[in-house]
Structures are given as structure tokens and as C-alpha cells.
Amino acid sequence: MTLIDTLNRDWQTRGLRFAEGPGGLAIAELTHEGASATVALHGAHVLSYVPAGAKPVLWLSKEAIFKDGKAIRGGIPVCWPWFADHPDEPNYPAHGVARTRSWKVVSTDSASLTLELQANEATREHFPHDFVLRLQATLGDALAIQLSVHNPGKSPFTYTGALHTYFAVSHIDQARAEGLDGRPYIDSIDGKTRKTQAGPIRFQEEVDRIYLETTDTCLVNDNGWDRTIRIAKEGSHSTVVWNPWIAKAQRMADFGDQEYQEMLCVETTNAADDAIAVPPGETHKLALTLSLA
Ligand code: BG6
């Protein structure tokens, strides 16, 4: 019996089955009234979300690498237990360890599944704490994602992280991100200077910003495809907006040189000042709901 057969025998439901995805990775295929979504067990990584009759909401690079130990470029990587570079250890992997590990299925329901990652010897090398991460993905009229972070240990730990969502847009010139007007942000490409957002965010150069003090719903407005994506969240006081633009796109091996024109990231985060301390026995939940407005 293959891994896919075993997964289907144990977990298949109406609206959820397992299949072999790109690179031979096991993926869950969720369907609900014409909408679909796929989630790889590798990294608990949401790869696609297509509302009924619509174009894909999520962007996935044509150059993405689907391989054990590698992060997938596009979809929704789970960044954890640190966002971006590790604060003290420059050689640790960017965006933490969760996105490159294999998670296991712990429950399924109609068009819904929960994946889990627990601390092990390998994760302790970079993060010396016990933890239980659960990622629940539920497809309905929207795609709802919840990342819960439980501390089963005896001492508190602090982490940063993200549901690092890549959105597909018709063309970057036609797209803008809204919902952050008036919010302070750290400009990561201008020496981490603190600035204040004025109006919607348009993209005419590299953008890499950590917005702070925001629990707001964001919108991705796309004139080319005449659509608005709604990004609602809970358990987060920060939002990251990113487009690598030309030079950084060229530097990334798993990102096509022109692909910066087709995507932008609005990431639901616990980043920078929004680090989360989890006392022993407690759980923090970060939730994201994606829909077309
Ligand atoms: C974003 C960061 O969240 O992720 C960027 O703000 C970073 O600075 C980007 O370049 C992609 O990171 P990675 O590790 O997937 O290449």
C-alpha cells in the first residue's frame, strides 16, 4: 500500500482526499461546492485555493522546488518559530523550521483537515522547546486557516511567525493592497526605519514592510482581473507586505525573473514587536480567512 492509499484509507471524507502532488509530495485535496484547495503535508503548506468559478487566489511559482527539507515558493508557507532571519543566529534557516518538515494528519472532516508538528530532535537543534503546532484548513464559502501553537512544556517560550500568503494578481501594476492606511511600519529595505503608511500600497519597486499595531482586514484590489481578495485575521497585530521586484527576483533560484509581476504577499504575522509569549500549558491561535469580496 502506498502512503497515499494509507492516508485515504484512514482519513478520506466527503470533500477531502489525498493524492500525489508535485515532486511526489502527499497533498490533501479539499472540495466544496465548486471551490477547491490543496494542502501539502510537507510544511502544512497550502498550495492552492480556487473559489467556485474564479481564478486561483494563491500564487505558486513555476520554479518552486518540491523537495524534503526545502521551502515551497508560493501558496502559504507556515513560518515558525521565527519570522525572517533568526534574531541571533544568522546561519539558521530563514522563517524557521516548520515549513520544511513533514507534518502528520491528526483529523479530517468534510473539506477540512488538521495537521500537526511536534518538537523532535531536529527542531530542538534550532528551537530548544517542546511545542505542538496544529494547522487546520477548512474550505467553505471562504478558506479558513488556523495555526495553533501549544506549549506542553514547563517553561514559557516566545516566537514569531507567519501565514506567509502569496496572492496571484493580473499584473503588479494593476494591484494594490489596502487596509493599512495610517499604520506604522518597519521598512526592511530602508535600514529598518520606522515610517507611517499613507493610503493604499502600490508597487513600483521592492516592497518589504512589517506593519505594526494592526488587527485590520486587508484587501488586495486587482483592476486587471476586476476582483478584490479579502484577508481577515485573528490573533495577529502585524501584517507583512512583500514584493521582491526585479533584482531580488533574479537572486532567488526558485523564483522566475519576471514572476514578481504576477504576485504580491500580504502576510498574516506575529512579527517584530508582535512576538508571542506562550506560558506552559497555554495555546496561541493565529487565524486567517481568505475570500473574494
Ligand atoms: C518575506 C520577507 O516575508 O519573505 C522577505 O519579508 C523575504 O524579506 C521573503 O525575502 C521570502 O523569504 P524566503 O525565506 O522564503 O526566501
Residues whose N, C-alpha, C, O or C-beta is under 5 A from the ligand:
A	BS01	BG6	A94 H95 D208 W242
